[in-house]
Amino acid sequence: MSALARAGVIAVTALAVAVCVALGWWQWTRASQQAITVAPEPAVPIAEVLTPATKASPVVGRQVTVAGTWADEAPVVVVDRTVDGEPAELLVRALTVGAGATGTGETATLAVLVGWRAAGEDPDPSVVQKNAQVTVTGYLRAPEEATVGEPTVANPQEGVVYTDSVSPSEWAQEWPSPLYSAVLSSYDGEPGWQPLPPPPPETHLNFRSIAYAVEWWLFGAFALFISWRWMRDNGRNAQQKEPAT
Amino acid sequence: MTDAPAQSALDPRTRGALLRYRVMAFVTGTFLLVVCFDMILKYIVKIDDPTFLEITSWIAIVHGWIYIIYLVTVVQLWLRQHWALGRLFTMALGGVVPFLSFIVERKVAREVLSGGDVAGESAGDAEGEVA
């Protein structure tokens, strides 16, 4: 094997290993970064990041402002929740987003998580000012999985829907469509209902990305092993052949 | 494969390496076809059912690990046969190019079974010599 071929193999191996290590590292960082809660970007009008009836996952955690009016729909109280370690209930309301604010030219309905109260307290969840123009600022949350069955509530109020998950698809039949698939967690709250604190940064690891990272590093190790074997074998051959030539 | 005398003349370790390689070539090749079929459904037919997408990404992950096992069998056989570097790439490529693994596997198996250590020459020729 000529010195040139040897240099070529070393260069190609180094490149392959570098690429594998880099791709593996990229997957590794993705694995621990993916759990975003609230994105650092300042709040923008919702139409810039999300339109009704489209997938929410790419924009979860983005901060947005929404202009609209509270829809004439029953308020939703989400029971059996925990906030700051305390038993709590959440209030979700339908907000009719104006045709000019959706980005599609038609009105749409957005589920707004108005705030929370300690379980057992009893502020009125119903809308005080229907049809009043409001601007809500908050961050977008992913919808939760819908649950089966209705929760048991001790003293249910007339005209209130009780549930145990923040899942807009559960209300899709009642609320005017199209619906946003994300939920806006409001910063504003209102008397009796405090704004929900942003969830703490989660450190759960993404198994899929870790699997990919390990695979890339294995491929790098493969490349290293093969070129080492190849150089060893060919080096020996070259030594054996040299006296003959 | 029906060439009994040539097969019995093989080193049992070579025969084992060949068998492992052939099994993995079949499994990897089949899995790759499933992955490709899934990709067509995902990107061309544009199915966006979450369950389907979840299954698709798991199939791709499983294929990734099966491919690594395949690579181990490839390297084992390749080392035993003292083939050229080019042959290693062709065999490794079999796990990522649809249908290639089946073609390469046939060629490799014929060559090994006929006792041909003439990498690069067509397997047909090598078999002809034995016959």
Interface residues (C-beta under 8 A of the other chain):
Chain A: R208 A211 Y212 E215 L218 F219 F222 F225 I226 R229 W230 D233
Chain B: S57 I61 G64 W65 I68 L71 V75 L79 H82 L85 L88
